[in-house]
């Protein structure tokens, strides 16, 4: 039970922040480099997790590292971009819009 404190803590924080808490998935992997927590959320919640200029993501990473230090482990957080996220779709729309403006 002790080893999953970092995972439980991350799930608690993220589920509190997002609109779709049931879609939050955290995987925990341990190797020679330490602990890697992989976070997956609903595509609509990515903005809330990243925050303005990544401020929320940085804060969450710092908190998870602190929990790791208290438990004598090096903990890193990987926020996985969900399939169908608006990031790739938005850039495609902008690029195609620019192409149309240049052709006019």
DRENTORKOL-3810 file (N, C-alpha, C; in nm, 4 decimals):
REM DRENTORKOL-3810
@n.u->0.0821; n.v->-0.1192; n.w->0.0000; ca.u->0.0000; ca.v->0.0000; ca.w->0.0000; c.u->0.0868; c.v->0.1260; c.w->0.0000
@n.u->0.1978; n.v->0.1235; n.w->0.0711; ca.u->0.2864; ca.v->0.2393; ca.w->0.0787; c.u->0.3348; c.v->0.2844; c.w->-0.0586
@n.u->0.3661; n.v->0.1887; n.w->-0.1454; ca.u->0.4265; ca.v->0.2217; ca.w->-0.2738; c.u->0.3325; c.v->0.2964; c.w->-0.3680
@n.u->0.2023; n.v->0.2838; n.w->-0.3480; ca.u->0.1065; ca.v->0.3482; ca.w->-0.4373; c.u->0.0598; c.v->0.4847; c.w->-0.3881
@n.u->0.1238; n.v->0.5401; n.w->-0.2860; ca.u->0.0836; ca.v->0.6702; ca.w->-0.2356; c.u->0.0936; c.v->0.7773; c.w->-0.3435
@n.u->0.1996; n.v->0.7723; n.w->-0.4230; ca.u->0.2167; ca.v->0.8725; ca.w->-0.5271; c.u->0.1067; c.v->0.8608; c.w->-0.6323
@n.u->0.0720; n.v->0.7397; n.w->-0.6699; ca.u->-0.0343; ca.v->0.7168; ca.w->-0.7686; c.u->-0.1692; c.v->0.7645; c.w->-0.7142
@n.u->-0.1997; n.v->0.7281; n.w->-0.5909; ca.u->-0.3259; ca.v->0.7689; ca.w->-0.5290; c.u->-0.3348; c.v->0.9208; c.w->-0.5163
@n.u->-0.2242; n.v->0.9838; n.w->-0.4793; ca.u->-0.2199; ca.v->1.1291; ca.w->-0.4657; c.u->-0.2461; c.v->1.1972; c.w->-0.5995
@n.u->-0.1804; n.v->1.1480; n.w->-0.7058; ca.u->-0.1993; ca.v->1.2058; ca.w->-0.8388; c.u->-0.3441; c.v->1.1897; c.w->-0.8840
@n.u->-0.4009; n.v->1.0721; n.w->-0.8658; ca.u->-0.5403; ca.v->1.0496; ca.w->-0.9041; c.u->-0.6332; c.v->1.1451; c.w->-0.8307
@n.u->-0.6099; n.v->1.1652; n.w->-0.7018; ca.u->-0.6936; ca.v->1.2544; ca.w->-0.6226; c.u->-0.6879; c.v->1.3971; c.w->-0.6766
@n.u->-0.5670; n.v->1.4475; n.w->-0.7019; ca.u->-0.5515; ca.v->1.5845; ca.w->-0.7510; c.u->-0.6182; c.v->1.6018; c.w->-0.8871
@n.u->-0.5887; n.v->1.5119; n.w->-0.9789; ca.u->-0.6387; ca.v->1.5256; ca.w->-1.1161; c.u->-0.7905; c.v->1.5110; c.w->-1.1205
@n.u->-0.8452; n.v->1.4138; n.w->-1.0487; ca.u->-0.9898; ca.v->1.3951; ca.w->-1.0489; c.u->-1.0631; c.v->1.5163; c.w->-0.9920
@n.u->-0.9975; n.v->1.5880; n.w->-0.9022; ca.u->-1.0564; ca.v->1.7093; ca.w->-0.8456; c.u->-1.0581; c.v->1.8225; c.w->-0.9479
@n.u->-0.9601; n.v->1.8260; n.w->-1.0375; ca.u->-0.9476; ca.v->1.9349; ca.w->-1.1348; c.u->-1.0338; c.v->1.9196; c.w->-1.2596
@n.u->-1.0585; n.v->1.7970; n.w->-1.3028; ca.u->-1.1192; ca.v->1.7744; ca.w->-1.4343; c.u->-1.2724; c.v->1.7651; c.w->-1.4282
@n.u->-1.3355; n.v->1.7771; n.w->-1.5460; ca.u->-1.4804; ca.v->1.7646; ca.w->-1.5580; c.u->-1.5259; c.v->1.6201; c.w->-1.5756
@n.u->-1.4341; n.v->1.5323; n.w->-1.6184; ca.u->-1.4656; ca.v->1.3903; ca.w->-1.6408; c.u->-1.3749; c.v->1.3027; c.w->-1.5536
@n.u->-1.3994; n.v->1.2992; n.w->-1.4222; ca.u->-1.3100; ca.v->1.2240; ca.w->-1.3327; c.u->-1.3075; c.v->1.0736; c.w->-1.3588
@n.u->-1.4143; n.v->1.0199; n.w->-1.4181; ca.u->-1.4174; ca.v->0.8761; ca.w->-1.4449; c.u->-1.3212; c.v->0.8368; c.w->-1.5564
@n.u->-1.2780; n.v->0.9334; n.w->-1.6384; ca.u->-1.1873; ca.v->0.9060; ca.w->-1.7498; c.u->-1.0399; c.v->0.9152; c.w->-1.7113
@n.u->-1.0111; n.v->0.9487; n.w->-1.5868; ca.u->-0.8724; ca.v->0.9629; ca.w->-1.5416; c.u->-0.8115; c.v->0.8251; c.w->-1.5200
@n.u->-0.6969; n.v->0.8012; n.w->-1.5847; ca.u->-0.6253; ca.v->0.6740; ca.w->-1.5710; c.u->-0.4792; c.v->0.7049; c.w->-1.5378
@n.u->-0.4276; n.v->0.6387; n.w->-1.4366; ca.u->-0.2876; ca.v->0.6557; ca.w->-1.3978; c.u->-0.2209; c.v->0.5192; c.w->-1.3967
@n.u->-0.1106; n.v->0.5073; n.w->-1.4698; ca.u->-0.0306; ca.v->0.3846; ca.w->-1.4681; c.u->0.0990; c.v->0.4133; c.w->-1.3939
@n.u->0.1441; n.v->0.3167; n.w->-1.3152; ca.u->0.2675; ca.v->0.3331; ca.w->-1.2376; c.u->0.3672; c.v->0.2268; c.w->-1.2814
@n.u->0.4856; n.v->0.2718; n.w->-1.3247; ca.u->0.5916; ca.v->0.1794; ca.w->-1.3650; c.u->0.7175; c.v->0.2127; c.w->-1.2854
@n.u->0.7827; n.v->0.1083; n.w->-1.2371; ca.u->0.9058; ca.v->0.1253; ca.w->-1.1611; c.u->1.0190; c.v->0.0609; c.w->-1.2382
@n.u->1.1305; n.v->0.1348; n.w->-1.2539; ca.u->1.2505; ca.v->0.0795; ca.w->-1.3160; c.u->1.3732; c.v->0.1360; c.w->-1.2451
@n.u->1.4906; n.v->0.1158; n.w->-1.3045; ca.u->1.6142; ca.v->0.1607; ca.w->-1.2399; c.u->1.6250; c.v->0.3122; c.w->-1.2285
@n.u->1.5482; n.v->0.3853; n.w->-1.3114; ca.u->1.5502; ca.v->0.5319; ca.w->-1.3078; c.u->1.4558; c.v->0.5887; c.w->-1.2019
@n.u->1.3664; n.v->0.5075; n.w->-1.1500; ca.u->1.2706; ca.v->0.5540; ca.w->-1.0500; c.u->1.1300; c.v->0.5136; c.w->-1.0874
@n.u->1.0342; n.v->0.5964; n.w->-1.0490; ca.u->0.8929; ca.v->0.5690; ca.w->-1.0731; c.u->0.8440; c.v->0.6618; c.w->-1.1838
@n.u->0.7708; n.v->0.6047; n.w->-1.2785; ca.u->0.7097; ca.v->0.6841; ca.w->-1.3846; c.u->0.5591; c.v->0.6697; c.w->-1.3732
@n.u->0.4906; n.v->0.7832; n.w->-1.3532; ca.u->0.3454; ca.v->0.7852; ca.w->-1.3516; c.u->0.2991; c.v->0.8406; c.w->-1.4853
@n.u->0.2174; n.v->0.7633; n.w->-1.5564; ca.u->0.1622; ca.v->0.8059; ca.w->-1.6851; c.u->0.0161; c.v->0.8417; c.w->-1.6640
@n.u->-0.0191; n.v->0.9638; n.w->-1.7026; ca.u->-0.1541; ca.v->1.0155; ca.w->-1.6813; c.u->-0.2286; c.v->1.0267; c.w->-1.8127
@n.u->-0.3495; n.v->0.9714; n.w->-1.8151; ca.u->-0.4382; ca.v->0.9847; ca.w->-1.9310; c.u->-0.5686; c.v->1.0458; c.w->-1.8820
@n.u->-0.6166; n.v->1.1478; n.w->-1.9541; ca.u->-0.7428; ca.v->1.2123; ca.w->-1.9200; c.u->-0.8281; c.v->1.2271; c.w->-2.0450
@n.u->-0.9521; n.v->1.2648; n.w->-2.0267; ca.u->-1.0428; ca.v->1.2925; ca.w->-2.1368; c.u->-0.9851; c.v->1.4084; c.w->-2.2191
@n.u->-0.9928; n.v->1.4029; n.w->-2.3524; ca.u->-0.9382; ca.v->1.5107; ca.w->-2.4355; c.u->-0.9907; c.v->1.6490; c.w->-2.3987
@n.u->-1.1139; n.v->1.6582; n.w->-2.3527; ca.u->-1.1713; ca.v->1.7870; ca.w->-2.3144; c.u->-1.1067; c.v->1.8442; c.w->-2.1887
@n.u->-1.0419; n.v->1.7594; n.w->-2.1086; ca.u->-0.9826; ca.v->1.8027; ca.w->-1.9819; c.u->-0.8344; c.v->1.8384; c.w->-1.9925
@n.u->-0.7747; n.v->1.8206; n.w->-2.1089; ca.u->-0.6310; ca.v->1.8467; ca.w->-2.1229; c.u->-0.5947; c.v->1.9910; c.w->-2.0866
@n.u->-0.6755; n.v->2.0848; n.w->-2.1267; ca.u->-0.6471; ca.v->2.2256; ca.w->-2.0965; c.u->-0.6436; c.v->2.2533; c.w->-1.9476
@n.u->-0.7308; n.v->2.1877; n.w->-1.8733; ca.u->-0.7342; ca.v->2.2075; ca.w->-1.7289; c.u->-0.6115; c.v->2.1462; c.w->-1.6618
@n.u->-0.5604; n.v->2.0386; n.w->-1.7171; ca.u->-0.4432; ca.v->1.9731; ca.w->-1.6588; c.u->-0.3152; c.v->2.0499; c.w->-1.6935
@n.u->-0.3054; n.v->2.1000; n.w->-1.8168; ca.u->-0.1854; ca.v->2.1731; ca.w->-1.8583; c.u->-0.1829; c.v->2.3127; c.w->-1.7970
@n.u->-0.2956; n.v->2.3833; n.w->-1.8032; ca.u->-0.3019; ca.v->2.5184; ca.w->-1.7481; c.u->-0.2356; c.v->2.6200; c.w->-1.8403
@n.u->-0.2407; n.v->2.7447; n.w->-1.8021; ca.u->-0.1791; ca.v->2.8513; ca.w->-1.8823; c.u->-0.0278; c.v->2.8353; c.w->-1.8830
@n.u->0.0254; n.v->2.8266; n.w->-2.0017; ca.u->0.1699; ca.v->2.8111; ca.w->-2.0243; c.u->0.2283; c.v->2.6957; c.w->-1.9427
@n.u->0.1458; n.v->2.5947; n.w->-1.9163; ca.u->0.1931; ca.v->2.4753; ca.w->-1.8466; c.u->0.2068; c.v->2.4896; c.w->-1.6968
@n.u->0.1506; n.v->2.5948; n.w->-1.6399; ca.u->0.1675; ca.v->2.6204; ca.w->-1.4966; c.u->0.1062; c.v->2.5107; c.w->-1.4100
@n.u->-0.0124; n.v->2.4648; n.w->-1.4452; ca.u->-0.0778; ca.v->2.3608; ca.w->-1.3648; c.u->-0.0010; c.v->2.2297; c.w->-1.3742
@n.u->0.0435; n.v->2.1944; n.w->-1.4943; ca.u->0.1211; ca.v->2.0710; ca.w->-1.5116; c.u->0.2509; c.v->2.0770; c.w->-1.4307
@n.u->0.3189; n.v->2.1912; n.w->-1.4314; ca.u->0.4421; ca.v->2.2071; ca.w->-1.3524; c.u->0.4136; c.v->2.1905; c.w->-1.2036
@n.u->0.3034; n.v->2.2497; n.w->-1.1582; ca.u->0.2682; ca.v->2.2398; ca.w->-1.0160; c.u->0.2379; c.v->2.0954; c.w->-0.9767
@n.u->0.1638; n.v->2.0248; n.w->-1.0611; ca.u->0.1314; ca.v->1.8847; ca.w->-1.0326; c.u->0.2588; c.v->1.8013; c.w->-1.0294
@n.u->0.3497; n.v->1.8247; n.w->-1.1256; ca.u->0.4771; ca.v->1.7504; ca.w->-1.1280; c.u->0.5572; c.v->1.7754; c.w->-1.0012
@n.u->0.5620; n.v->1.9008; n.w->-0.9567; ca.u->0.6354; ca.v->1.9323; ca.w->-0.8336; c.u->0.5750; c.v->1.8620; c.w->-0.7130
@n.u->0.4432; n.v->1.8623; n.w->-0.7027; ca.u->0.3781; ca.v->1.7959; ca.w->-0.5898; c.u->0.4042; c.v->1.6452; c.w->-0.5902
@n.u->0.3979; n.v->1.5844; n.w->-0.7084; ca.u->0.4227; ca.v->1.4401; ca.w->-0.7177; c.u->0.5679; c.v->1.4086; c.w->-0.6806
@n.u->0.6604; n.v->1.4925; n.w->-0.7223; ca.u->0.8019; ca.v->1.4716; ca.w->-0.6843; c.u->0.8206; c.v->1.4809; c.w->-0.5338
@n.u->0.7505; n.v->1.5753; n.w->-0.4707; ca.u->0.7619; ca.v->1.5911; ca.w->-0.3252; c.u->0.7093; c.v->1.4668; c.w->-0.2535
@n.u->0.5975; n.v->1.4132; n.w->-0.2994; ca.u->0.5444; ca.v->1.2892; ca.w->-0.2409; c.u->0.6457; c.v->1.1769; c.w->-0.2588
@n.u->0.7097; n.v->1.1722; n.w->-0.3756; ca.u->0.8130; ca.v->1.0716; ca.w->-0.3991; c.u->0.9307; c.v->1.0863; c.w->-0.3049
@n.u->0.9753; n.v->1.2093; n.w->-0.2838; ca.u->1.0877; ca.v->1.2331; ca.w->-0.1926; c.u->1.0549; c.v->1.1875; c.w->-0.0505
@n.u->0.9330; n.v->1.2129; n.w->-0.0079; ca.u->0.8926; ca.v->1.1691; ca.w->0.1261; c.u->0.8946; c.v->1.0173; c.w->0.1388
@n.u->0.8753; n.v->0.9477; n.w->0.0263; ca.u->0.8752; ca.v->0.8013; ca.w->0.0263; c.u->1.0049; c.v->0.7436; c.w->-0.0307
@n.u->1.1087; n.v->0.8283; n.w->-0.0409; ca.u->1.2418; ca.v->0.7871; ca.w->-0.0860; c.u->1.2408; c.v->0.7279; c.w->-0.2263
@n.u->1.1712; n.v->0.7949; n.w->-0.3184; ca.u->1.1652; ca.v->0.7486; ca.w->-0.4568; c.u->1.1721; c.v->0.8688; c.w->-0.5500
@n.u->1.2286; n.v->0.8481; n.w->-0.6667; ca.u->1.2314; ca.v->0.9521; ca.w->-0.7692; c.u->1.1089; c.v->0.9306; c.w->-0.8586
@n.u->1.0184; n.v->1.0263; n.w->-0.8569; ca.u->0.8923; ca.v->1.0119; ca.w->-0.9290; c.u->0.8851; c.v->1.1150; c.w->-1.0412
@n.u->0.8518; n.v->1.0687; n.w->-1.1606; ca.u->0.8312; ca.v->1.1561; ca.w->-1.2760; c.u->0.6894; c.v->1.1375; c.w->-1.3271
@n.u->0.6364; n.v->1.2425; n.w->-1.3873; ca.u->0.5006; ca.v->1.2395; ca.w->-1.4410; c.u->0.5040; c.v->1.2603; c.w->-1.5908
@n.u->0.4360; n.v->1.1712; n.w->-1.6622; ca.u->0.4206; ca.v->1.1836; ca.w->-1.8070; c.u->0.2727; c.v->1.2034; c.w->-1.8353
@n.u->0.2391; n.v->1.3175; n.w->-1.8951; ca.u->0.1006; ca.v->1.3443; ca.w->-1.9316; c.u->0.0848; c.v->1.3048; c.w->-2.0771
@n.u->0.0080; n.v->1.2010; n.w->-2.1000; ca.u->-0.0073; ca.v->1.1487; ca.w->-2.2354; c.u->-0.1170; c.v->1.2232; c.w->-2.3089
@n.u->-0.0854; n.v->1.2648; n.w->-2.4311; ca.u->-0.1833; ca.v->1.3352; ca.w->-2.5121; c.u->-0.2884; c.v->1.2355; c.w->-2.5589
@n.u->-0.4158; n.v->1.2621; n.w->-2.5296; ca.u->-0.5209; ca.v->1.1668; ca.w->-2.5676; c.u->-0.5453; c.v->1.1652; c.w->-2.7176
@n.u->-0.5973; n.v->1.0531; n.w->-2.7653; ca.u->-0.6319; ca.v->1.0431; ca.w->-2.9066; c.u->-0.7445; c.v->1.1408; c.w->-2.9361
@n.u->-0.7333; n.v->1.2088; n.w->-3.0494; ca.u->-0.8372; ca.v->1.3034; ca.w->-3.0882; c.u->-0.8335; c.v->1.4329; c.w->-3.0103
@n.u->-0.7173; n.v->1.4661; n.w->-2.9523; ca.u->-0.7089; ca.v->1.5910; ca.w->-2.8775; c.u->-0.7190; c.v->1.7092; c.w->-2.9722
@n.u->-0.7595; n.v->1.8221; n.w->-2.9213; ca.u->-0.7823; ca.v->1.9403; ca.w->-3.0047; c.u->-0.6517; c.v->2.0044; c.w->-3.0507
@n.u->-0.5406; n.v->1.9679; n.w->-2.9914; ca.u->-0.4123; ca.v->2.0283; ca.w->-3.0269; c.u->-0.3780; c.v->2.0058; c.w->-3.1739
@n.u->-0.3830; n.v->1.8806; n.w->-3.2184; ca.u->-0.3481; ca.v->1.8520; ca.w->-3.3572; c.u->-0.4542; c.v->1.9042; c.w->-3.4526
@n.u->-0.5798; n.v->1.8987; n.w->-3.4150; ca.u->-0.6878; ca.v->1.9466; ca.w->-3.4999; c.u->-0.6847; c.v->2.0970; c.w->-3.5170
@n.u->-0.6487; n.v->2.1700; n.w->-3.4119; ca.u->-0.6464; ca.v->2.3156; ca.w->-3.4192; c.u->-0.5368; c.v->2.3635; c.w->-3.5128
@n.u->-0.4193; n.v->2.3001; n.w->-3.5065; ca.u->-0.3108; ca.v->2.3442; ca.w->-3.5935; c.u->-0.3436; c.v->2.3158; c.w->-3.7404
@n.u->-0.4126; n.v->2.2060; n.w->-3.7666; ca.u->-0.4506; ca.v->2.1730; ca.w->-3.9037; c.u->-0.5479; c.v->2.2776; c.w->-3.9577
@n.u->-0.6433; n.v->2.3184; n.w->-3.8761; ca.u->-0.7397; ca.v->2.4194; ca.w->-3.9196; c.u->-0.6704; c.v->2.5517; c.w->-3.9476
@n.u->-0.5769; n.v->2.5906; n.w->-3.8613; ca.u->-0.5066; ca.v->2.7172; ca.w->-3.8806; c.u->-0.4251; c.v->2.7139; c.w->-4.0098
@n.u->-0.3538; n.v->2.6025; n.w->-4.0285; ca.u->-0.2714; ca.v->2.5920; ca.w->-4.1484; c.u->-0.3570; c.v->2.5961; c.w->-4.2740
@n.u->-0.4691; n.v->2.5235; n.w->-4.2733; ca.u->-0.5527; ca.v->2.5220; ca.w->-4.3936; c.u->-0.6164; c.v->2.6592; c.w->-4.4137
@n.u->-0.6450; n.v->2.7308; n.w->-4.3062; ca.u->-0.6984; ca.v->2.8661; ca.w->-4.3179; c.u->-0.5987; c.v->2.9614; c.w->-4.3801
@n.u->-0.4719; n.v->2.9468; n.w->-4.3422; ca.u->-0.3665; ca.v->3.0311; ca.w->-4.3996; c.u->-0.3513; c.v->3.0026; c.w->-4.5486
@n.u->-0.3566; n.v->2.8744; n.w->-4.5836; ca.u->-0.3445; ca.v->2.8382; ca.w->-4.7256; c.u->-0.4562; c.v->2.9026; c.w->-4.8060
@n.u->-0.5781; n.v->2.9016; n.w->-4.7513; ca.u->-0.6899; ca.v->2.9598; ca.w->-4.8229; c.u->-0.6723; c.v->3.1110; c.w->-4.8390
@n.u->-0.6207; n.v->3.1772; n.w->-4.7347; ca.u->-0.6001; ca.v->3.3212; ca.w->-4.7417; c.u->-0.4951; c.v->3.3563; c.w->-4.8474
@n.u->-0.3920; n.v->3.2745; n.w->-4.8569; ca.u->-0.2849; ca.v->3.3017; ca.w->-4.9555; c.u->-0.3348; c.v->3.2808; c.w->-5.0980
@n.u->-0.4266; n.v->3.1884; n.w->-5.1172; ca.u->-0.4761; ca.v->3.1600; ca.w->-5.2519; c.u->-0.5760; c.v->3.2631; c.w->-5.2993
@n.u->-0.6330; n.v->3.3415; n.w->-5.2096; ca.u->-0.7328; ca.v->3.4394; ca.w->-5.2518; c.u->-0.6673; c.v->3.5557; c.w->-5.3113
END
